Amino acid sequence: MCGGCGKFLYLTGTRRLRRIFLLVLPVFFGVGIVGFLLLRSIDGLNEYHEVKEAYEPNFLGFFLICAAIYLAVNLLSRFEIVGVVSPSEVDDEQAGSDP
């Protein structure tokens, strides 16, 4: 229910699959790759493994990357398409639930 106007709202789900593949997945991988690239330059958030000759994030660095990915993907949920339920649909739903 909308707090301002009192109308019932619902998530339509239209273009959700397209939005996942064209927006969410690129942001997910982009933030992850940029996060790992940034961690290579910060000494306290990565470890250098001589055997692999590569930098890897430590626990704190990995936690920061996960938090950045989580925030970025959750901010994209604001692009969900919201619909307004018509009054007849509300009346039908209430009539069906009454004994």
C-alpha positions in Angstrom: 0.0 0.0 0.0 1.3 3.4 -0.9 2.0 5.6 2.1 1.1 8.8 0.3 -2.1 8.0 -1.7 -3.3 4.7 -0.1 -3.4 2.8 -3.4 -2.4 -0.9 -3.5 0.8 -1.5 -5.5 2.4 -4.6 -6.9 5.6 -5.5 -8.9 4.6 -6.2 -12.5 7.7 -8.3 -13.4 7.7 -7.0 -16.9 11.2 -7.0 -18.5 12.7 -8.5 -15.4 14.7 -11.1 -17.2 16.0 -8.6 -19.7 17.0 -6.3 -16.8 18.9 -9.1 -15.0 21.0 -10.0 -18.1 21.5 -6.5 -19.4 21.9 -4.5 -16.1 22.4 -6.6 -13.0 24.9 -9.1 -14.3 27.2 -6.5 -15.9 27.1 -4.4 -12.7 27.8 -7.5 -10.6 30.9 -8.5 -12.6 32.0 -4.9 -13.2 32.0 -4.0 -9.5 33.8 -7.3 -8.6 36.5 -6.8 -11.2 37.0 -3.1 -10.3 37.1 -4.1 -6.6 39.8 -6.7 -7.2 41.8 -4.2 -9.2 41.6 -1.6 -6.5 42.6 -4.1 -3.8 45.8 -4.8 -5.6 47.0 -1.3 -4.8 46.1 -1.3 -1.1 48.6 -3.2 1.0 46.4 -4.0 4.0 43.7 -5.6 2.0 45.6 -8.2 -0.1 48.3 -10.8 0.1 50.9 -11.7 -2.4 51.4 -15.4 -3.1 54.9 -16.2 -4.5 53.9 -19.6 -5.8 51.1 -18.2 -7.9 52.8 -14.8 -8.4 49.5 -13.1 -7.9 47.7 -10.9 -5.4 44.7 -12.2 -3.6 42.4 -10.4 -1.2 42.5 -11.2 2.5 39.3 -11.6 4.5 38.7 -7.9 5.0 39.3 -7.2 1.3 37.0 -10.0 0.2 34.3 -8.7 2.7 34.6 -5.2 1.2 34.2 -6.5 -2.3 31.1 -8.5 -1.3 29.6 -5.4 0.4 30.2 -3.3 -2.7 28.6 -5.9 -4.9 25.6 -6.2 -2.6 25.0 -2.5 -2.4 25.3 -2.0 -6.2 22.9 -4.8 -7.0 20.4 -3.7 -4.4 20.4 -0.2 -5.7 19.4 -1.6 -9.0 16.2 -2.9 -7.5 14.8 0.6 -7.7 14.3 0.1 -11.4 11.6 -2.5 -10.8 8.3 -1.6 -12.6 5.5 -1.0 -10.1 1.8 -1.2 -11.0 -1.3 0.1 -9.3 -4.1 -2.4 -8.5 -7.4 -1.3 -9.9 -10.3 -0.9 -7.4 -12.2 -3.8 -9.0 -9.3 -6.2 -8.4 -9.2 -5.2 -4.7 -12.9 -5.8 -4.3 -12.6 -9.2 -6.0 -9.8 -10.2 -3.8 -11.6 -9.1 -0.6 -14.8 -10.8 -1.7 -12.9 -14.1 -2.4 -11.3 -14.1 1.1 -14.5 -13.5 3.1 -16.3 -16.7 4.2 
